[in-house]
Structure formats: structure tokens, C-alpha cells
């Protein structure tokens, strides 16, 4: 298969768009039928291993059914694939992987399969977190570096952002006229700040969307690009990245919600990615860690990362209380050490500081206030994610201390709303200390 180098240095090669009039199929359909069977079977077995819970059975079954259709396999194989997805035949995974790698189309480059699986997962504009977990598992199975997947996802975005075609003067005038009429509506819907942070789809408007979508041909071929250029395709891209592509950058709490006074997403990175990370700080302190972003300076889970700024006033009070306690404990340790020196008599005559005798009072009030507010913030975060402000993309939540508590109540609220969080979150990493 012909390939071309991406304009971004270090990005993996992607399939060339087909020339006009040339039929172009997804890579998976170009495999021999036996290898397509192995491809679908490997995905089914992997899903059963990754998501063995009974409540995940319907997702696994629907996924392999869609993949069978995507690969244009005979309908007669569907019961077999369903059995694989339900946990039967797991011992054959290595055999299917070996068969697949022998296909001449792959040319010993399993990244081609990862590319096809990514295209399949994005076709309806919803990048389910479980689909990305499967893709990550496949990259590991084929010994493809995880960074290659990130680069592949970035290539998809770059193809949308960097492809430019000159519009005719008539089209240019028509586009500007329509943009002026729609501008007031965009401002009402997502705010001025959001217009600056939106994706190309949101900024250029519907008329230019087919031109933008043409860049997707480098990833999914001419047939897929034609679909993206349609009205339905524009809706797919909007669904994937959120309203007008603004995502979380466009959200800011306009008024007080219950006991919450502050709730804002702050960008940690400038990139855009098909999956995002939200970091939640547990407390603030004077000095180096006085900002929400400071603890996450070395975070590198995604090229699109945010930190949640919430209730700074109360988190700073908590941090100050913790510093007071730690300072007092240091004094206690020093005095205990002096008891074993010639100064022991002097130390014995000293009284303990009053702040240490009332240590419970120092921490009790700020801690209690933050406990309550972290629960409310977690519930509010759940509703923000359920409203798909981030688009239909996988989310990774990371938090420590009260940030971990925010995540806990976020997941609990989603469960109470009868929404199973697994399709939203690729991972939730918490540290309670």
C-alpha cells in the first residue's frame, strides 16, 4: 500500500488518499478473508479478557458485530465471534495474532491494523473508552510502542487542522456572509472565549467543513473522507470533540451551584487529542504549590490535559493548616531528640506549644469544609461529563487526597444516574493521602 510522510516530524506513515475514481477500502477489508476472521476473532477474545464483567457483555457483543460488518465478513461467522467475545476460545489469541501478521498487506507492520481499528472505533463520532483500552491492548500484543498510538491519533487531528484548500471568490464571499449571520448564535451558545479555543470545524463553519474533512482521507481513505464531508459527517466530528470543538475550555461555571463557589477547567497543555486527562488537586499550599497546575508539571498522560480549579479559598486554608501541623511536628521531633543530649533537663522544663495541644482544632474545620465541598464538586463534575462538554472521547481522571475524593463522588453520581462510567473513562488514578 502506498504511503506518504506526515507533515509533522516523527508521525507514523499513513495511507495515501485514493485518487479520484479509484475505489478505496478500509485496510481491514483488503486482508484475505481468513486474516479478516483472525482480526475479528483476536478483537473478540481481547474484549472478553479486558471486560469480563457481565454488564460489559452487551458492549463486547455489539463491538464485534460492528467489526464483522466493517470487515465485510459473512454473517455466518457472527455466532463464533460472539462466543469469542463472551469468553470462549481465549487460548487461540496467539495463533490468530500470528496468522494476521503473515498477511502481505501488513508487511510486518502491525501498526496498519491499529490504524484500521482506530478508524472503525471513530466511525460514529464516539470514541468509547473501552475501544481505546482494546486498541492499547492490541498495540501491546503486537509490540507496538504506546507512543505510536498517540502519534497516530495526533495524525488524525493534524489531518483535520492542517489541510487547506483555496476557496473560490464566490465561495469565500458566501462563507463570510453566512459566518456573520451565525456569529451571534455561536456567541450565545458557547461564549466568546470558546470561539478562540474551538476546533477547525467550529471556527470555519459548515461551508468549509467539507474542505477540512478532506484531510481525513489520509487516515480513513476517500470513502471515509466523503462521509466526513457530509452533513452527517460534520455532526460526527462535532460529536467527537464537543460543541463547536470547544470542549472543556469553553466551560466555566456561570453561577454558584449549591455549595460550590469555584469550578473551572484550566488547560495544562496546548495540544488536542482523541483522549483527554483531567487532574484534580487535593489541596493548595504557600510557595511552590500555591496553584492548581503546579503538582502536574510533569504529567504526560495525554497531549490534551486539564486541571480542575475548585474552591481555592478553602483548599488554601486546608493547606495552611497542614503546614502548621507539619511545622509543629518538626518541633516535637527536635525536642524529643534533645532529650537524649545534655540539654535534656532544660527540655523537660519547657511546656508544649499551645498550637500542638489543640491540633485537632487547627485541622478539623478546614478539613470538614473541604470534605463536604469535594463531594459536591465530584457530583457537579459527573454532570459536566455526562453532558459531553468534552465531546465523546475517553477521559482519564487523576487526583490525590481530596482530589481522589472528588473522583469517587463523580463515579458514584454517574452510577446513581444509571450511567456505567466504563464507556467514559479509560482510567481513574487516585492517591488518598
FENFEN-V714915 format. One record per residue. N is the residue number from 1. RES is the residue in three letters. BURIAL is I if it has 24 or more other C-alpha atoms within 12 Angstrom, else O. D_FIRST is the distance of its C-alpha to the first C-alpha in Angstrom with 2 decimals. Layout:
n | res | burial | d_first
N | RES | BURIAL | D_FIRST
N | RES | BURIAL | D_FIRST
//
This chain:
n | res | burial | d_first
1 | UNK | O | 0.00
2 | UNK | O | 3.80
3 | UNK | O | 6.42
4 | UNK | O | 10.13
5 | UNK | O | 13.26
6 | UNK | I | 15.51
7 | UNK | O | 18.98
8 | UNK | O | 20.65
9 | UNK | O | 21.11
10 | UNK | O | 19.89
11 | UNK | O | 17.49
12 | UNK | I | 14.26
13 | UNK | I | 10.96
14 | UNK | I | 9.72
15 | UNK | I | 7.16
16 | UNK | I | 8.33
17 | UNK | I | 10.86
18 | UNK | I | 10.78
19 | UNK | O | 13.35
20 | UNK | O | 16.67
21 | UNK | O | 17.13
22 | UNK | O | 13.56
23 | UNK | O | 13.41
24 | UNK | I | 11.09
25 | UNK | I | 11.47
26 | UNK | I | 11.53
27 | UNK | I | 9.15
28 | UNK | I | 12.36
29 | UNK | I | 13.07
30 | UNK | I | 10.12
31 | UNK | I | 11.73
32 | UNK | O | 14.56
33 | UNK | O | 17.83
34 | UNK | I | 19.46
35 | UNK | I | 16.81
36 | UNK | I | 17.05
37 | UNK | I | 20.75
38 | UNK | I | 20.47
39 | UNK | I | 18.52
40 | UNK | I | 21.30
41 | UNK | I | 24.01
42 | UNK | I | 23.09
43 | UNK | I | 23.29
44 | UNK | I | 26.57
45 | UNK | I | 28.11
46 | UNK | I | 27.22
47 | UNK | I | 28.80
48 | UNK | I | 31.93
49 | UNK | I | 32.27
50 | UNK | I | 31.75
51 | UNK | I | 33.94
52 | UNK | O | 36.57
53 | UNK | O | 39.17
54 | UNK | O | 40.42
55 | UNK | O | 39.95
56 | UNK | I | 36.19
57 | UNK | I | 35.88
58 | UNK | O | 35.30
59 | UNK | I | 32.44
60 | UNK | I | 30.70
61 | UNK | I | 31.29
62 | UNK | O | 30.10
63 | UNK | I | 26.93
64 | UNK | I | 25.88
65 | UNK | I | 27.03
66 | UNK | I | 24.79
67 | UNK | I | 21.81
68 | UNK | I | 22.63
69 | UNK | O | 22.65
70 | UNK | I | 19.40
71 | UNK | I | 17.65
72 | UNK | I | 19.73
73 | UNK | I | 21.51
74 | UNK | O | 24.88
75 | UNK | O | 27.80
76 | UNK | O | 29.56
77 | UNK | I | 27.54
78 | UNK | I | 28.77
79 | UNK | O | 32.07
80 | UNK | I | 30.37
81 | UNK | I | 28.08
82 | UNK | I | 31.20
83 | UNK | I | 33.03
84 | UNK | I | 30.42
85 | UNK | I | 30.67
86 | UNK | I | 34.44
87 | UNK | I | 34.49
88 | UNK | O | 34.42
89 | UNK | O | 32.38
90 | UNK | I | 31.62
91 | UNK | O | 31.92
92 | UNK | O | 28.68
93 | UNK | I | 26.35
94 | UNK | O | 25.60
95 | UNK | O | 24.97
96 | UNK | I | 22.44
97 | UNK | I | 20.63
98 | UNK | O | 20.61
99 | UNK | I | 19.32
100 | UNK | I | 16.40
101 | UNK | I | 15.36
102 | UNK | O | 15.34
103 | UNK | I | 12.48
104 | UNK | O | 9.90
105 | UNK | I | 7.01
106 | UNK | I | 8.87
107 | UNK | O | 9.33
108 | UNK | O | 12.62
109 | UNK | I | 11.49
110 | UNK | I | 13.42
111 | UNK | I | 13.05
112 | UNK | I | 10.12
113 | UNK | I | 13.02
114 | UNK | I | 15.35
115 | UNK | I | 13.37
116 | UNK | I | 13.41
117 | UNK | I | 17.04
118 | UNK | I | 17.97
119 | UNK | I | 16.80
120 | UNK | I | 18.84
121 | UNK | I | 21.75
122 | UNK | I | 21.98
123 | UNK | I | 21.76
124 | UNK | I | 25.57
125 | UNK | I | 26.36
126 | UNK | I | 27.92
127 | UNK | I | 26.43
128 | UNK | I | 28.70
129 | UNK | I | 29.77
130 | UNK | I | 29.40
131 | UNK | I | 25.73
132 | UNK | I | 25.25
133 | UNK | I | 27.35
134 | UNK | I | 25.07
135 | UNK | I | 21.95
136 | UNK | I | 23.95
137 | UNK | I | 24.97
138 | UNK | I | 21.45
139 | UNK | I | 20.58
140 | UNK | O | 23.76
141 | UNK | I | 23.07
142 | UNK | I | 19.78
143 | UNK | O | 21.57
144 | UNK | I | 19.48
145 | UNK | O | 21.92
146 | UNK | I | 23.35
147 | UNK | O | 22.95
148 | UNK | I | 19.15
149 | UNK | I | 19.76
150 | UNK | I | 22.21
151 | UNK | I | 19.87
152 | UNK | I | 17.20
153 | UNK | I | 20.08
154 | UNK | I | 21.30
155 | UNK | I | 18.06
156 | UNK | I | 18.51
157 | UNK | I | 22.04
158 | UNK | I | 21.38
159 | UNK | I | 19.05
160 | UNK | I | 22.10
161 | UNK | I | 24.68
162 | UNK | I | 23.34
163 | UNK | I | 21.90
164 | UNK | O | 24.81
165 | UNK | O | 25.51
166 | UNK | O | 28.86
167 | UNK | O | 31.05
168 | UNK | O | 33.49
169 | UNK | O | 37.14
170 | UNK | O | 37.94
171 | UNK | O | 35.20
172 | UNK | O | 36.26
173 | UNK | O | 39.89
174 | UNK | O | 39.16
175 | UNK | O | 37.08
176 | UNK | O | 39.90
177 | UNK | O | 42.51
178 | UNK | O | 40.78
179 | UNK | O | 40.16
180 | UNK | O | 43.87
181 | UNK | O | 44.84
182 | UNK | O | 42.56
183 | UNK | O | 43.42
184 | UNK | O | 46.64
185 | UNK | O | 44.94
186 | UNK | I | 42.32
187 | UNK | O | 45.16
188 | UNK | O | 47.04
189 | UNK | O | 44.15
190 | UNK | I | 42.64
191 | UNK | O | 44.95
192 | UNK | O | 44.71
193 | UNK | O | 43.28
194 | UNK | I | 40.36
195 | UNK | I | 39.39
196 | UNK | O | 38.79
197 | UNK | I | 36.62
198 | UNK | I | 34.56
199 | UNK | I | 30.85
200 | UNK | I | 29.53
201 | UNK | I | 29.73
202 | UNK | I | 33.42
203 | UNK | I | 34.39
204 | UNK | I | 32.92
205 | UNK | I | 34.02
206 | UNK | I | 32.71
207 | UNK | I | 32.44
208 | UNK | I | 29.91
209 | UNK | I | 27.95
210 | UNK | I | 25.51
211 | UNK | I | 24.78
212 | UNK | I | 24.23
213 | UNK | I | 22.06
214 | UNK | I | 19.71
215 | UNK | I | 18.45
216 | UNK | I | 17.29
217 | UNK | I | 14.42
218 | UNK | I | 12.59
219 | UNK | I | 13.02
220 | UNK | I | 13.41
221 | UNK | I | 11.98
222 | UNK | I | 14.44
223 | UNK | I | 16.25
224 | UNK | I | 17.07
225 | UNK | I | 18.08
226 | UNK | I | 20.35
227 | UNK | I | 21.98
228 | UNK | I | 22.59
229 | UNK | I | 24.16
230 | UNK | O | 26.63
231 | UNK | O | 29.98
232 | UNK | O | 28.87
233 | UNK | I | 25.81
234 | UNK | I | 28.20
235 | UNK | I | 30.34
236 | UNK | I | 27.48
237 | UNK | I | 26.85
238 | UNK | I | 30.60
239 | UNK | I | 31.00
240 | UNK | I | 28.49
241 | UNK | I | 30.19
242 | UNK | I | 33.74
243 | UNK | I | 36.08
244 | UNK | I | 34.81
245 | UNK | I | 32.64
246 | UNK | I | 35.82
247 | UNK | I | 35.64
248 | UNK | I | 38.33
249 | UNK | I | 39.17
250 | UNK | I | 40.85
251 | UNK | I | 43.06
252 | UNK | I | 46.55
253 | UNK | O | 49.49
254 | UNK | O | 51.70
255 | UNK | O | 54.80
256 | UNK | O | 56.23
257 | UNK | O | 54.91
258 | UNK | O | 57.57
259 | UNK | O | 58.41
260 | UNK | I | 55.32
261 | UNK | O | 56.08
262 | UNK | I | 52.80
263 | UNK | I | 49.19
264 | UNK | I | 46.42
265 | UNK | I | 42.82
266 | UNK | I | 42.38
267 | UNK | I | 38.94
268 | UNK | I | 38.34
269 | UNK | I | 35.07
270 | UNK | O | 33.75
271 | UNK | I | 30.13
272 | UNK | I | 28.58
273 | UNK | I | 26.66
274 | UNK | I | 25.56
275 | UNK | I | 28.35
276 | UNK | I | 31.75
277 | UNK | I | 34.63
278 | UNK | I | 38.31
279 | UNK | I | 40.87
280 | UNK | I | 44.51
281 | UNK | I | 47.32
282 | UNK | I | 50.38
283 | UNK | I | 53.06
284 | UNK | I | 53.76
285 | UNK | I | 55.99
286 | UNK | O | 57.62
287 | UNK | O | 56.05
288 | UNK | O | 52.42
289 | UNK | O | 51.51
290 | UNK | O | 53.21
291 | UNK | I | 50.01
292 | UNK | I | 47.57
293 | UNK | I | 44.57
294 | UNK | I | 46.23
295 | UNK | I | 45.49
296 | UNK | I | 41.76
297 | UNK | O | 41.20
298 | UNK | O | 39.00
299 | UNK | O | 37.15
300 | UNK | O | 33.36
301 | UNK | I | 32.10
302 | UNK | I | 30.07
303 | UNK | I | 29.37
304 | UNK | I | 31.56
305 | UNK | I | 34.92
306 | UNK | I | 38.38
307 | UNK | I | 41.83
308 | UNK | I | 44.44
309 | UNK | I | 47.69
310 | UNK | I | 50.46
311 | UNK | I | 54.24
312 | UNK | I | 54.46
313 | UNK | I | 58.26
314 | UNK | I | 58.71
315 | UNK | I | 56.03
316 | UNK | I | 57.74
317 | UNK | I | 61.08
318 | UNK | I | 59.62
319 | UNK | I | 58.18
320 | UNK | I | 61.55
321 | UNK | I | 63.30
322 | UNK | I | 61.02
323 | UNK | O | 61.68
324 | UNK | I | 65.41
325 | UNK | I | 65.26
326 | UNK | O | 63.25
327 | UNK | O | 65.70
328 | UNK | O | 68.60
329 | UNK | O | 67.12
330 | UNK | O | 66.76
331 | UNK | O | 70.45
332 | UNK | O | 71.32
333 | UNK | O | 69.49
334 | UNK | O | 71.26
335 | UNK | I | 74.63
336 | UNK | O | 74.04
337 | UNK | O | 73.29
338 | UNK | O | 76.50
339 | UNK | O | 78.53
340 | UNK | O | 78.03
341 | UNK | O | 79.41
342 | UNK | O | 82.91
343 | UNK | O | 82.24
344 | UNK | O | 82.19
345 | UNK | O | 85.59
346 | UNK | O | 84.58
347 | UNK | O | 81.38
348 | UNK | O | 83.37
349 | UNK | O | 85.58
350 | UNK | O | 82.68
351 | UNK | O | 81.67
352 | UNK | O | 78.10
353 | UNK | O | 76.59
354 | UNK | O | 77.07
355 | UNK | O | 73.35
356 | UNK | O | 72.55
357 | UNK | O | 75.23
358 | UNK | O | 73.64
359 | UNK | O | 69.99
360 | UNK | O | 69.31
361 | UNK | O | 70.48
362 | UNK | I | 68.18
363 | UNK | I | 64.96
364 | UNK | O | 65.99
365 | UNK | O | 65.93
366 | UNK | I | 62.66
367 | UNK | I | 60.89
368 | UNK | O | 62.21
369 | UNK | O | 61.23
370 | UNK | I | 57.67
371 | UNK | I | 57.35
372 | UNK | I | 58.18
373 | UNK | I | 56.00
374 | UNK | I | 52.93
375 | UNK | I | 53.18
376 | UNK | I | 53.38
377 | UNK | I | 50.46
378 | UNK | I | 48.33
379 | UNK | I | 49.20
380 | UNK | I | 48.44
381 | UNK | I | 45.04
382 | UNK | I | 44.26
383 | UNK | I | 45.09
384 | UNK | I | 43.00
385 | UNK | I | 39.90
386 | UNK | I | 40.76
387 | UNK | O | 40.92
388 | UNK | I | 37.27
389 | UNK | I | 38.18
390 | UNK | I | 35.13
391 | UNK | I | 32.90
392 | UNK | I | 31.18
393 | UNK | I | 29.70
394 | UNK | I | 30.54
395 | UNK | I | 33.61
396 | UNK | I | 34.90
397 | UNK | I | 38.68
398 | UNK | I | 40.39
399 | UNK | I | 44.15
400 | UNK | I | 47.19
401 | UNK | I | 50.84
402 | UNK | I | 51.57
403 | UNK | I | 47.91
404 | UNK | I | 47.23
405 | UNK | I | 49.97
406 | UNK | I | 48.31
407 | UNK | I | 45.13
408 | UNK | I | 47.29
409 | UNK | I | 49.02
410 | UNK | I | 45.78
411 | UNK | I | 44.39
412 | UNK | I | 47.80
413 | UNK | I | 48.03
414 | UNK | I | 44.63
415 | UNK | O | 45.77
416 | UNK | O | 49.01
417 | UNK | O | 47.14
418 | UNK | O | 45.54
419 | UNK | O | 42.09
420 | UNK | O | 40.31
421 | UNK | I | 38.91
422 | UNK | I | 36.02
423 | UNK | I | 33.66
424 | UNK | I | 34.64
425 | UNK | I | 34.80
426 | UNK | I | 32.30
427 | UNK | I | 35.25
428 | UNK | I | 38.88
429 | UNK | I | 40.26
430 | UNK | I | 44.02
431 | UNK | O | 46.72
432 | UNK | O | 50.30
433 | UNK | O | 52.70
//
